[in-house]
Amino acid sequence: MTTEPAPPAARVLAVIPARGGSKGVPGKNLAAVGGVPLVARAVLACTGSRRVSDVVVSTDDPSIAEVARSAGAQVVLRPVAIAGDTATSEAAVLHAMDAHEAMSGAATDVVLLVQCTSPFITSEEIDGVVAAVTDGGADTAHTVAPFHGFIWRDGGAESGADAAAVTNAAAAKVNAAAGSFGVNHDKTTRPRRQDRPQDLLETGAAYAMRAPGFRAAQHRFFGRTALVRTDAARVLEIDEPADLERARALAPLLDPRAGTPTRDDVDAVVLDFDGTQTDDRVLIDAEGHETVTVHRGDGLGIAALRRAGLPVLILSTETNPVVAARARKLRVPVLHGIDRKDLALKQWCEENGIAPERVLYAGNDVNDLGCFALVGWPVAVAGAHDVVRAAARAVTTAHGGRGAIREIAAWLLGPTLAR
């Protein structure tokens, strides 16, 4: 009996529009929330996704482009014609998709629009909208959150501009004359929340579209649209300065990066290999040779750590030429073929005069727990074993082999990894 080959995985392109001109919040896309610029936060959420193949930031601003590249994204420079206040997000996504396909030579199956203005978007939410299209049969999908409020509209205010043009006293007179009315309810009846239909609020964070249909429709809501529910507590769009201040106040509560170490907390970085610097998959050819996939952004992060004077060590239980080859490429020492990683790490710390409580150790599986108990900063990568995540002091948003080490370097050195 022959087995049909598995269908190829969908090629998923995430596009993050981030133009430089913002009148509501000047310099908005470079504004930091939780110590990380908004554009970098969006990039890290996308690179941490299991389903996204490529991440592109569309911008007209050199500073945004620099931060985006440092965070691990490709950059497409946006023409002036689609960089103004009236330009649509769809125009930026279509242009970026065309430019990326021209550069890569590969067609896009699913394209994402991911907004910088939603600072608390997660990789899991991005995976959710992609899965709704690739696995669920939808043509488009976007994030929504449960909404239980009663919406009212001023009967005499024809537009937001009209409402802003009158004083509160004048508006009160208009409303008294014309009468305000309920949009999603009859004002004469106040049903209990559980007796009302469930309303869902579009969050504005992430949209997924089948690429051919998006090209034809030229907008993000065509065909069958799936709604991907998210946590209402994390929904916040930054359109006004007050929104930015609110996001900064909420970051310690909502941000998975809250409580992460800084350069002042750490004297050395020790890294597991399989599942931490790779995605934990191994490809074996007919001769038994093994290959793995690593992330270029991780290499950039490790190089930046070395330049900053932080000792870096790779520690692995595997005796595999690929581990040694990667260490040579990165120009860092490696200890591999180790049965007791915690004992090897303790000896390395003693030999180098480094206090274990000043060491950051990054891992993903149960054989890292001994090292977790030894060091001051045990860090689990996203997707790590549940027991490892529970034992970690911090958890990355990016998965192993998808930029997790780059993210750790950004904690310690700043998101741009300044030289």
Protein Blocks (a to p, Z undefined) as FASTA:
>chain_A
ZZddddddddddddddddfbdfklghklmpceehiafklmmmmmmmmpmkbmbdcdddfb
fklmmmmmmnopacddddfklmcfklcfklmmmmmmmmmmmmnopacfbdcdddfklmkb
cfklmmmmmmmmmmnopabdcdddddfbdcdddfklmbfklmmmpcfklmmmmmmmnopa
dfkbcfkbccdfklpccddddehlaccddfklmmmnopabecjdddddddfklgccdfbf
klmmmmmmmmmmmmmkgoiacfklpcbdcddfehplmghiacddfkopacddddfklmmm
mmmmmmnopacddddfbdcfklmmmmmmnopacdehifblmlmmmmmmmmnopafklccc
ddfbfklmmmmmmmmbdcddehiafklmmmpmbdcfbdghiopmmmmmmmmnojnlpZZ
